[in-house]
Amino acid sequence: MYDVRQLATAMLTIAFTALLLITGEWFVEYRLQHEATTPTVVVATLPP
């Protein structure tokens, strides 16, 4: 019975990791397509 629980846990871990990889790829692709703007650099200065 212990082996079945261990196998189920391993399968859930693999499925969860695959889900994160797929959704992460989708998120990156969406960001590259819809928000591909040049990043701006803002420099903070203190008054004299």
Stockholm file with secondary structure:
# STOCKHOLM 1.0

chainA/1-48         MYDVRQLATAMLTIAFTALLLITGEWFVEYRLQHEATTPTVVVATLPP
#=GR chainA/1-48 SS CHHHHHHHHHHHHHHHHHHHHHHHHHHHHHHHHHCCCCCCCCCCCCCC
#=GC SS_cons        CHHHHHHHHHHHHHHHHHHHHHHHHHHHHHHHHHCCCCCCCCCCCCCC
//
